[in-house]
Every structure is written in structure tokens, then in C-alpha cells.
């Protein structure tokens, strides 16, 4: 099955808010000793796109 690609546009403020929120979630996962590989990949994608504006 082919995955659907979704594109969204965010302001700088919204992008920073999204990055900070996902990073907080990642920190909570680390504290609870849960794996973070998928969250890490998502966070890196968002950061890469934010820097490429």
C-alpha cells in the first residue's frame, strides 16, 4: 500500500512550537524508557524542512 504524502505550511512560530512540543514528548518517552527512534526521525524531518525555508 502506498503511503499518502501530506504537505503543510507553518509560520516560524508554529514550526518552533511543533518542534518544542515533539521534543518534550521525546523527553517524556526517554524518561519512561520507551524507544524514540520514530519520534527522532519525525523531529529531524521537521527541523530539516524548517531550516530549508
PDB file as gemmi writes it, atoms N, CA and C in Angstrom:
CRYST1    1.000    1.000    1.000  90.00  90.00  90.00 P 1                      
ATOM      1  N   UNK A   1       0.846  -1.179   0.000  1.00  0.00           N  
ATOM      2  CA  UNK A   1       0.000   0.000   0.000  1.00  0.00           C  
ATOM      3  C   UNK A   1       0.894   1.245   0.000  1.00  0.00           C  
ATOM      4  N   UNK A   2       0.576   2.178  -0.853  1.00  0.00           N  
ATOM      5  CA  UNK A   2       1.353   3.408  -0.958  1.00  0.00           C  
ATOM      6  C   UNK A   2       0.920   4.388   0.136  1.00  0.00           C  
ATOM      7  N   UNK A   3       1.928   4.975   0.799  1.00  0.00           N  
ATOM      8  CA  UNK A   3       1.620   5.954   1.840  1.00  0.00           C  
ATOM      9  C   UNK A   3       1.238   7.292   1.218  1.00  0.00           C  
ATOM     10  N   UNK A   4       0.314   7.972   1.848  1.00  0.00           N  
ATOM     11  CA  UNK A   4      -0.143   9.268   1.376  1.00  0.00           C  
ATOM     12  C   UNK A   4       0.792  10.350   1.918  1.00  0.00           C  
ATOM     13  N   UNK A   5       1.248  11.236   1.042  1.00  0.00           N  
ATOM     14  CA  UNK A   5       2.110  12.347   1.435  1.00  0.00           C  
ATOM     15  C   UNK A   5       1.231  13.546   1.753  1.00  0.00           C  
ATOM     16  N   UNK A   6       1.481  14.181   2.884  1.00  0.00           N  
ATOM     17  CA  UNK A   6       0.734  15.357   3.287  1.00  0.00           C  
ATOM     18  C   UNK A   6       1.708  16.518   3.408  1.00  0.00           C  
ATOM     19  N   UNK A   7       1.372  17.642   2.797  1.00  0.00           N  
ATOM     20  CA  UNK A   7       2.210  18.833   2.894  1.00  0.00           C  
ATOM     21  C   UNK A   7       1.436  19.911   3.629  1.00  0.00           C  
ATOM     22  N   UNK A   8       2.122  20.552   4.562  1.00  0.00           N  
ATOM     23  CA  UNK A   8       1.509  21.620   5.334  1.00  0.00           C  
ATOM     24  C   UNK A   8       2.476  22.792   5.400  1.00  0.00           C  
ATOM     25  N   UNK A   9       1.956  23.988   5.510  1.00  0.00           N  
ATOM     26  CA  UNK A   9       2.786  25.176   5.659  1.00  0.00           C  
ATOM     27  C   UNK A   9       2.579  25.739   7.063  1.00  0.00           C  
ATOM     28  N   UNK A  10       3.703  26.095   7.695  1.00  0.00           N  
ATOM     29  CA  UNK A  10       3.671  26.652   9.041  1.00  0.00           C  
ATOM     30  C   UNK A  10       4.448  27.962   9.077  1.00  0.00           C  
ATOM     31  N   UNK A  11       4.029  28.855   9.946  1.00  0.00           N  
ATOM     32  CA  UNK A  11       4.830  30.053  10.198  1.00  0.00           C  
ATOM     33  C   UNK A  11       6.033  29.628  11.041  1.00  0.00           C  
ATOM     34  N   UNK A  12       7.011  30.511  11.172  1.00  0.00           N  
ATOM     35  CA  UNK A  12       8.175  30.201  12.006  1.00  0.00           C  
ATOM     36  C   UNK A  12       7.751  29.893  13.440  1.00  0.00           C  
ATOM     37  N   UNK A  13       6.807  30.676  13.955  1.00  0.00           N  
ATOM     38  CA  UNK A  13       6.322  30.461  15.321  1.00  0.00           C  
ATOM     39  C   UNK A  13       5.685  29.085  15.464  1.00  0.00           C  
ATOM     40  N   UNK A  14       4.830  28.726  14.517  1.00  0.00           N  
ATOM     41  CA  UNK A  14       4.154  27.432  14.560  1.00  0.00           C  
ATOM     42  C   UNK A  14       5.153  26.285  14.445  1.00  0.00           C  
ATOM     43  N   UNK A  15       6.155  26.453  13.614  1.00  0.00           N  
ATOM     44  CA  UNK A  15       7.171  25.429  13.431  1.00  0.00           C  
ATOM     45  C   UNK A  15       7.966  25.234  14.724  1.00  0.00           C  
ATOM     46  N   UNK A  16       8.358  26.327  15.360  1.00  0.00           N  
ATOM     47  CA  UNK A  16       9.084  26.235  16.633  1.00  0.00           C  
ATOM     48  C   UNK A  16       8.224  25.586  17.705  1.00  0.00           C  
ATOM     49  N   UNK A  17       6.951  25.921  17.721  1.00  0.00           N  
ATOM     50  CA  UNK A  17       6.028  25.327  18.683  1.00  0.00           C  
ATOM     51  C   UNK A  17       5.914  23.819  18.472  1.00  0.00           C  
ATOM     52  N   UNK A  18       5.814  23.408  17.221  1.00  0.00           N  
ATOM     53  CA  UNK A  18       5.738  21.994  16.872  1.00  0.00           C  
ATOM     54  C   UNK A  18       7.012  21.257  17.276  1.00  0.00           C  
ATOM     55  N   UNK A  19       8.159  21.825  16.978  1.00  0.00           N  
ATOM     56  CA  UNK A  19       9.444  21.211  17.331  1.00  0.00           C  
ATOM     57  C   UNK A  19       9.581  21.079  18.840  1.00  0.00           C  
ATOM     58  N   UNK A  20       9.251  22.130  19.564  1.00  0.00           N  
ATOM     59  CA  UNK A  20       9.363  22.084  21.026  1.00  0.00           C  
ATOM     60  C   UNK A  20       8.406  21.064  21.632  1.00  0.00           C  
ATOM     61  N   UNK A  21       7.200  20.979  21.098  1.00  0.00           N  
ATOM     62  CA  UNK A  21       6.229  20.013  21.612  1.00  0.00           C  
ATOM     63  C   UNK A  21       6.662  18.578  21.372  1.00  0.00           C  
ATOM     64  N   UNK A  22       7.148  18.294  20.188  1.00  0.00           N  
ATOM     65  CA  UNK A  22       7.598  16.932  19.888  1.00  0.00           C  
ATOM     66  C   UNK A  22       8.841  16.593  20.698  1.00  0.00           C  
ATOM     67  N   UNK A  23       9.715  17.571  20.900  1.00  0.00           N  
ATOM     68  CA  UNK A  23      10.902  17.338  21.718  1.00  0.00           C  
ATOM     69  C   UNK A  23      10.528  17.047  23.174  1.00  0.00           C  
ATOM     70  N   UNK A  24       9.530  17.752  23.691  1.00  0.00           N  
ATOM     71  CA  UNK A  24       9.046  17.473  25.055  1.00  0.00           C  
ATOM     72  C   UNK A  24       8.504  16.054  25.159  1.00  0.00           C  
ATOM     73  N   UNK A  25       7.746  15.639  24.144  1.00  0.00           N  
ATOM     74  CA  UNK A  25       7.204  14.280  24.101  1.00  0.00           C  
ATOM     75  C   UNK A  25       8.339  13.271  24.071  1.00  0.00           C  
ATOM     76  N   UNK A  26       9.372  13.552  23.266  1.00  0.00           N  
ATOM     77  CA  UNK A  26      10.551  12.677  23.172  1.00  0.00           C  
ATOM     78  C   UNK A  26      11.224  12.543  24.541  1.00  0.00           C  
ATOM     79  N   UNK A  27      11.350  13.668  25.247  1.00  0.00           N  
ATOM     80  CA  UNK A  27      11.960  13.635  26.583  1.00  0.00           C  
ATOM     81  C   UNK A  27      11.140  12.782  27.549  1.00  0.00           C  
ATOM     82  N   UNK A  28       9.827  12.862  27.445  1.00  0.00           N  
ATOM     83  CA  UNK A  28       8.962  12.038  28.296  1.00  0.00           C  
ATOM     84  C   UNK A  28       9.135  10.559  27.978  1.00  0.00           C  
ATOM     85  N   UNK A  29       9.262  10.240  26.695  1.00  0.00           N  
ATOM     86  CA  UNK A  29       9.493   8.852  26.298  1.00  0.00           C  
ATOM     87  C   UNK A  29      10.827   8.348  26.844  1.00  0.00           C  
ATOM     88  N   UNK A  30      11.854   9.193  26.785  1.00  0.00           N  
ATOM     89  CA  UNK A  30      13.164   8.812  27.314  1.00  0.00           C  
ATOM     90  C   UNK A  30      13.104   8.554  28.815  1.00  0.00           C  
ATOM     91  N   UNK A  31      12.404   9.422  29.539  1.00  0.00           N  
ATOM     92  CA  UNK A  31      12.268   9.251  30.993  1.00  0.00           C  
ATOM     93  C   UNK A  31      11.545   7.954  31.337  1.00  0.00           C  
ATOM     94  N   UNK A  32      10.581   7.566  30.502  1.00  0.00           N  
ATOM     95  CA  UNK A  32       9.811   6.347  30.738  1.00  0.00           C  
ATOM     96  C   UNK A  32      10.494   5.121  30.136  1.00  0.00           C  
ATOM     97  N   UNK A  33      11.674   5.310  29.560  1.00  0.00           N  
ATOM     98  CA  UNK A  33      12.462   4.237  28.965  1.00  0.00           C  
ATOM     99  C   UNK A  33      11.740   3.566  27.792  1.00  0.00           C  
ATOM    100  N   UNK A  34      11.078   4.387  26.980  1.00  0.00           N  
ATOM    101  CA  UNK A  34      10.441   3.915  25.747  1.00  0.00           C  
ATOM    102  C   UNK A  34      11.341   4.250  24.557  1.00  0.00           C  
ATOM    103  N   UNK A  35      11.225   3.508  23.470  1.00  0.00           N  
ATOM    104  CA  UNK A  35      12.035   3.811  22.295  1.00  0.00           C  
ATOM    105  C   UNK A  35      11.607   5.133  21.652  1.00  0.00           C  
ATOM    106  N   UNK A  36      12.565   5.839  21.081  1.00  0.00           N  
ATOM    107  CA  UNK A  36      12.272   7.153  20.494  1.00  0.00           C  
ATOM    108  C   UNK A  36      12.666   7.254  19.025  1.00  0.00           C  
ATOM    109  N   UNK A  37      13.002   6.144  18.390  1.00  0.00           N  
ATOM    110  CA  UNK A  37      13.507   6.188  17.021  1.00  0.00           C  
ATOM    111  C   UNK A  37      12.526   6.857  16.057  1.00  0.00           C  
ATOM    112  N   UNK A  38      11.264   6.509  16.138  1.00  0.00           N  
ATOM    113  CA  UNK A  38      10.272   7.090  15.226  1.00  0.00           C  
ATOM    114  C   UNK A  38      10.071   8.577  15.493  1.00  0.00           C  
ATOM    115  N   UNK A  39      10.050   8.949  16.765  1.00  0.00           N  
ATOM    116  CA  UNK A  39       9.895  10.359  17.129  1.00  0.00           C  
ATOM    117  C   UNK A  39      11.126  11.139  16.687  1.00  0.00           C  
ATOM    118  N   UNK A  40      12.309  10.542  16.857  1.00  0.00           N  
ATOM    119  CA  UNK A  40      13.552  11.186  16.414  1.00  0.00           C  
ATOM    120  C   UNK A  40      13.513  11.461  14.912  1.00  0.00           C  
ATOM    121  N   UNK A  41      13.074  10.472  14.141  1.00  0.00           N  
ATOM    122  CA  UNK A  41      13.011  10.625  12.685  1.00  0.00           C  
ATOM    123  C   UNK A  41      12.042  11.743  12.298  1.00  0.00           C  
ATOM    124  N   UNK A  42      10.896  11.787  12.953  1.00  0.00           N  
ATOM    125  CA  UNK A  42       9.913  12.837  12.679  1.00  0.00           C  
ATOM    126  C   UNK A  42      10.474  14.208  13.032  1.00  0.00           C  
ATOM    127  N   UNK A  43      11.107  14.304  14.178  1.00  0.00           N  
ATOM    128  CA  UNK A  43      11.682  15.571  14.628  1.00  0.00           C  
ATOM    129  C   UNK A  43      12.751  16.057  13.653  1.00  0.00           C  
ATOM    130  N   UNK A  44      13.602  15.163  13.184  1.00  0.00           N  
ATOM    131  CA  UNK A  44      14.638  15.547  12.227  1.00  0.00           C  
ATOM    132  C   UNK A  44      14.046  16.007  10.895  1.00  0.00           C  
ATOM    133  N   UNK A  45      12.983  15.355  10.445  1.00  0.00           N  
ATOM    134  CA  UNK A  45      12.325  15.783   9.212  1.00  0.00           C  
ATOM    135  C   UNK A  45      11.787  17.200   9.346  1.00  0.00           C  
ATOM    136  N   UNK A  46      11.151  17.475  10.469  1.00  0.00           N  
ATOM    137  CA  UNK A  46      10.570  18.803  10.683  1.00  0.00           C  
ATOM    138  C   UNK A  46      11.665  19.857  10.770  1.00  0.00           C  
ATOM    139  N   UNK A  47      12.743  19.556  11.483  1.00  0.00           N  
ATOM    140  CA  UNK A  47      13.847  20.504  11.619  1.00  0.00           C  
ATOM    141  C   UNK A  47      14.497  20.760  10.269  1.00  0.00           C  
ATOM    142  N   UNK A  48      14.715  19.708   9.493  1.00  0.00           N  
ATOM    143  CA  UNK A  48      15.324  19.868   8.168  1.00  0.00           C  
ATOM    144  C   UNK A  48      14.467  20.749   7.270  1.00  0.00           C  
ATOM    145  N   UNK A  49      13.161  20.529   7.279  1.00  0.00           N  
ATOM    146  CA  UNK A  49      12.259  21.329   6.447  1.00  0.00           C  
ATOM    147  C   UNK A  49      12.206  22.775   6.942  1.00  0.00           C  
ATOM    148  N   UNK A  50      12.267  22.968   8.264  1.00  0.00           N  
ATOM    149  CA  UNK A  50      12.208  24.324   8.829  1.00  0.00           C  
ATOM    150  C   UNK A  50      13.450  25.120   8.443  1.00  0.00           C  
ATOM    151  N   UNK A  51      14.602  24.469   8.404  1.00  0.00           N  
ATOM    152  CA  UNK A  51      15.837  25.155   8.051  1.00  0.00           C  
ATOM    153  C   UNK A  51      15.921  25.420   6.551  1.00  0.00           C  
ATOM    154  N   UNK A  52      15.198  24.653   5.758  1.00  0.00           N  
ATOM    155  CA  UNK A  52      15.255  24.783   4.315  1.00  0.00           C  
ATOM    156  C   UNK A  52      14.318  25.829   3.734  1.00  0.00           C  
ATOM    157  N   UNK A  53      13.656  26.604   4.561  1.00  0.00           N  
ATOM    158  CA  UNK A  53      12.680  27.587   4.085  1.00  0.00           C  
ATOM    159  C   UNK A  53      13.297  28.577   3.141  1.00  0.00           C  
TER     160      UNK A  53                                                      
END                                                                             
